[in-house]
Amino acid sequence: MQSRRLTIVAIAAMLVLALIMFAELLFAGGTRVPGHRGGDLFLQYFAWRQFGFGELAKGNLALWNPHIFSGAPYFGGMQGGQLYPPNWLFVILPTPFAVTCTIALHVWGIGCFMLIWLRQRGLALPSAFFGGTIVMFCGAFYPHIFAGHLPQLCAMTWAPLIFASIDALFTNRRVTWLPV
């Protein structure tokens, strides 16, 4: 029981780290978002999220994007990300704030999932916390924020949890498991 409490404290500490990293954008208001002006976020994903989730907020499912080329599949193209539950923040929040929230959420998420996986692999809590913190800000993950690669950020976040699930499946020989 003490181990669970300490794990929850470690996860809360990772949340604080993610909030500190994005505090200026999350709490100062305005329309600034993380990333480079010439990156994919500004050139593609910002407008796509604004269009698709704007239509969804009006009650329309955007199957077709009439704003690019002579029209192109939107929902079927999957880059709009309408079926990804964390992206549903775009329906209720302004697009710049929703972008920042989802990026911060995924930075925190990859740290938490790595902590869970490392704890499952038998590492002590301080080591797992350090590993989770490192992966939150590592060179393989964090630069995707600057480049505006939202789909890569979203996909990479779940990798440690998938690995933890595979490990648990082979260790416990059961489909269900408790990650902490």
Secondary structure, 3 states (H helix, E strand, C coil): CHHHHHHHHHHHHHHHHHHHHCHHHHHCCCCCCCCCCCCHHHHHHHHHHHHHHHHHHCCCCCCEECCCCCCEECCCCCCCCCCCHHHHHHHHCCHHHHHHHHHHHHHHHHHHHHHHHHHHCCCCHHHHHHHHHHHHCCCCCCHHHHHCCHHHHHHHHHHHHHHHHHHHHHHHCCCCCCCC
